[in-house]
Amino acid sequence: MTDLAAFFRTRRMLAIVLVVLLLAGIVAGVGAWSGWFSHRNPLLDSPQLALEGLQAKSLYYNGRAKPWLLSLRPDLLAPEDRNPESDRSRGLMQAVENPQLFRQLDRKYRFDALLLTGDPSEYKPLLDHLNETKDWTLRYVDHTSMIFRRDSGRPWELADFAPVRARFARSRARDRAEVLAETAVKLFAAKQADAGKALLDEASHIAPNEPHGANALATYYLGRGEWRQAMEQVERALSVDKQFLPALATKTQILYGTRRYSEAYALSSELIEKLPNDPNLLFYHAKIAHEAHAYQAEVDSLGKLIAQAGAEGRPIGGYQLYLGQAYTAMGDATRAVEAFMVALDDPSLPVDQRDFARENITRIKKRTGM
């Protein structure tokens, strides 16, 4: 990197490099996109800080965290964790979508720490469960991860963020603002709205035109159902970078939430073209497609999600329920019943969802005489 200045001398070479970096950002995914990659602090894209001080005799972690644990902290893994086909590995991966399964695993392994890495939407059912119960306490949060501990007394507070802030003290203003904004998003998901808003205000002061901050503020308003304010912040982020993928994804959610389904579907389709295998985008695209009556697109997205979940050992029952509803809307009774039957084969499917599948099977068979 010592010759970087000389490398950028010509406008032609600069244009080539920018194209390469744009492509790299798209491949990296919605959460990693920033629009500026030169001199990017590597700690922005790694949960290294969360893992450095993590100590646990029995650790629960989500799927996004496992590669990092294998590379940076293999000492925290149980022997079974190294086999992706083991019952323990499969259970850990599935529990983010099934809090009841998490409780079963917890009774068996008695976890003393929980590590959740990546976008909170990827582990929302489990996080909601942790927020509602009192036996797990948030003790650490940064731009990549959250760590909960069992009955640990004092919960995380803003003063605990000082070590993370110190590690980025010499970074560019926009990198520091990104750390604050992405941490705020996790705090919103953890029901720590006041702390998250304080970090967002700090981010706005440090780098007023950094799009992560505006997009994070949009998610804050989105969570409060304040659609107009959320859209204003999204447009502010897009005025800085009109291709800023996190803001485009947030805008899609706002359009969906305000029932502008045709617009939401068009924008979601653009995102899927750029990130065709992103599970969060695929799931949301399926939901939007259903409301926009684009049922074949819904089926295609759910098919990808089912294939991904099967390959990773995650449950598919929930996706099969959506697939059954899509086929029902298309008038394909045979495939609808098949999808609901497959959903019932998933032992992790909650009781209320099992009842929903059975009710739909009965209704379809009665209507069609199957």
N, C-alpha and C positions, 0 to 999 in steps of 0.2 A: 504493500500500500504506500510505500515511500515515494513511488513515481506517479501517484495518482494525479497530481497537479499537471504534470507534463502530459499525461494520458488524455486529459480533457481539453487540450489546447484548441483543437479544431471543432467547429460547430458540427461538422459531419459526424465525428466520433461521438460527440456528446449526444446527438440524436439517436445513434445506434444503441448507446448504453442505456438511455432512458427507455427505449422500447423493450430491451431485455429486462430491465427492472420492473416495468409494468407487467410483463408476462410473469415474472417471478412472484409479484404480489398477488396476481389472480390465482396462480397455482397454490400459493400458500393458504388461501382461504379468506373468508370474510373477516374473521377475527384478527388476522395478521396484517391486513392491508393498512398502509399508512400514507402512501403517496410520496414519501421521502425515505430512501433506503441508504443513501451514502452516509457512512459514519454511524450507522444505526447501532445503538448499544445492544450487544447480544443478550443482555439480561432482559430485554423487552420481550423476547420470544421464548424464554426458558423459565421454568419454575425453580430455577437454581436457588433463589433466595428462600423460597418456602421449604426446600428440602435441606438446606444447610443446617438448620437448627432443629429439624424434626427428629424427635425421639419417640419410639413406641415399641412396646413389647408385642402388641398385636394391632396391626394397622389395617383399616379398611381404606380402599382407594377406588376411584372410578377408572374406566378404561383409558381415558385420555392421559392419566397419570402413569400408567404402567410402563411405557417405553422409557420415560424419564427416570423412574425408579430403577429399572434394569441398568440404565447407563450411569446414573449418578449415585444412587443409594440402594444397591442390591442387598445391603445388610438389613434393610427393613422388610424384605420379602420373606414369606414362609416358603419352605421347599416346594409345596404344591403350587405356589404361584408361578413357578417357572414352566409349568405344564398348562398350556391354554385349554386343554381338554379335561382337566381335573374338575371334580364337582365344585371345589372351592373357587377356582378361577371363574367358572361359568356363573356361579352364584354371585360373586362380587360384581361381575359385569352386568348381571340382570337386575341387581337390587336397586340401581339408581332409578329404575322405572317402577319398582314394586317395594314400597316401604315395609309391607308385611314380610316379604322375603328377607329384607335387611334385618328385621327383628329376629327372624329365625336364625340367621347367620350370627347375629350378635349374641344370642343365647348360647350358640355353639362355640364361638371363638372368643367371646368377651373382648371386643375391641376396646382399646383405650384411646385411640385417636382415629379421626376420619380425615382423609385428604381428598379434596374435590378440586380438580384442575380443569381449566377450559371454560367455555361459555356456560353460564348458569342454566341456560335453556336445555343443556344436555343432561342435566341431573335435577330438573325442576321437581319431579314428584318426591324424590328423597329429600331435597332441600326444604320443600314445603313441610314435610313431616318433621324435620329437625327444628324448623321454626316454631312449629305448633307444640312440640314436646319440651320438657324441662330438664331432661337428663343429659343433654348434650349442649355444650357452650362454645360459641365462636371464640377462638383464642388467637387466630392469626388470619390476616387477609392481605393480599397484594393484588397486582394487576393480572396475575395468572391463576391464583389458587386461594382456597379457603381451608383452614384446618380447624376442626372441632375436637374438643376433648370432653370426656365423660365427667360430669359433676365437678368441674374444675373451679367452681367459685366465680371469681370476677370475670365478666365477659370482656371481649376486646373493646378498646376505646381508642379515640384518636391519638392519644399520646403513644400508643403502642406502634403507631405507624412510623415513628421517628427513625428507626433503623433502616427501613426501606427507603425513606426519603433521603437518608444520608448516602446510600449506595448510588444514588443518581445525582448527587449534589453537583458533580462536574459535567453532567450530560447537557446536551442542548436543551433549550427551553421547551421546544416542542416534544422532546422525549420525556421530560419531566411531566409535562402536561398530559401526555398520553398515559403515563403510569397512574397519575391521579384520577384521570377520567375512567380508565378501565377498572381501577380499584373501586371507584364509586359505583359502577354498574353492579359489581358483586355485592356491595353493601346494600344497594337497593333490593337485590334479590334476597338478601339475608334480613330484610326488614329493619335495616339501620339507615333509614332515609335521611335523618338529620346529619349523621356523620358523612354519608355519601354526598349530600348537598354541600357540606363544608369543603370537601375535597374538590368538588366541581368549581366552587367559587375560587379556590386557590388556583386551579388549572386555568380558569379564564383570566385571572390576573397575570399569570406567568406567560401565557401564549394565547391571546384573545382570538387569533385566527386559526388555531389548531382544531381540525375537524372532529377529533375524538371527543373533545370536551362538549361541543355543540350536540353531537350525536348522543352522548351520555345524558345530557340534559333532556334531550328528547325522550329518552327511555324513562327518565324520572317523571316527566309529565304524562307519558303514556301509561305508566303504572297508576297514576292518579285519575286517569280518564279525562285529562285535559287535552283534548285532541288538537285544538287550534294552536295552543302553545307548543305542543309536541311537533306539529308540522312546521311551525316557524323555526324551530331549532334545527330540524332536519334540513330545511331549505338553506339555513345559514351554513351548515356543514357542506352542503352541495355547492354553495356559492364559492367556497374555497377550492373544492375538488368535485366536479360534477360526476366523476366516476368513483367516488368514495363508497366502496361496497357496503360497509356497515350502515351508512346513512341510507343507502338505497334499500337495504333490508328493513330498516326501521320504517322507512316511508311506506313500504309494502304493508307492514303491520298496521300502520295508521289508516291506510286506505281500506284495508280489510275490516278494521275495527269500526270504521264509519260507513261500512256497507257499500263502498264504492268498488264493487267486486270486479267489474270489467277492467278498471284502471289497475287494481291490485294484481289481477291475473296477467295483464300485459307486462307490468314491471317485474313480477315474479318470474315470468317466462324469460325475460332478459337475464336475470340473475342465474337462472338454471342453465342458460346457454354458457355462461362464464364458469360456473361451478356445478357441473352436471351431477357430481356424486356427493355433494355436501349433504349430510343427513338432515341437518336442521332446515336447510332450504327446501329439500325434497318434501319433508313432512308439511311444512307450511304451504308449499306449492300445491300439495294434494288437497289441503283444506280449502285453499282459495279456489282451486279448479272446481271443487264440488259446488261451491256457492255460485261460481260463474257458469255452471252447467257444462263445463269442459270435462266430461266424465272420463274420456279416454286418456287425457293428460293426467287425471287423478289416478287412474289405474296404472299407468306407466310409472308414475312416481312411487306409488305404493309397492309396485313390483320390485323396484330398485331397493327400497327400504327393507323389504322382506328378505331379499337376497343378501344384503349387507348384514342384517341382524342374524340370519342363519349362519353366515360365515364366521361371525364373531361370537357365536354362542349366546346371543341375546334373545329374549322372548319375542315371538312374532304375533302373538294372539291379538294384541291391540291393533296392529296394522291390518290383520285379517278382518277385524270388525269394520274398519273403515272401507276395506276392499269389498266386503259384503254389501255395505251401503251404496258404494259406487255402482256395483253390478245391479243392485235393486233399482237405482235411478235410471240405469240404462235399459231396464226391462229384461235383463238376462237372469231369469229366475234360477236356472241350473247352476250357474257360476256363483250366484249370490249365496245359495244354500251351501255349496261346496266351501266357500270362504268362511261362512259362519261355523261350519262343522270343523274346519281346521282350527279356527279360533278356540273351539271347545277342547281341542286336543292339547292345548297349552295349559299345563298344570298350574302355572303362575297367574293365570287370568283371574282377576278378582271376582267375587261372587256376583256383584251387581252386573258386571259385564257378561258373565256367563248367562245370567237370566236374560239380558238383552239379546244375546245371540239366539237363545232358545225361542224367545218370543218372536223374533224375526223369522226363524225357520218355520215355526208353526203358522205364522201369518202368510208367508209366501206359499207354503204347501196348500193351505186352505184356499187361497185365492186362485192358484193355478191347477189345483187338483193333482199335484205331484204325488 
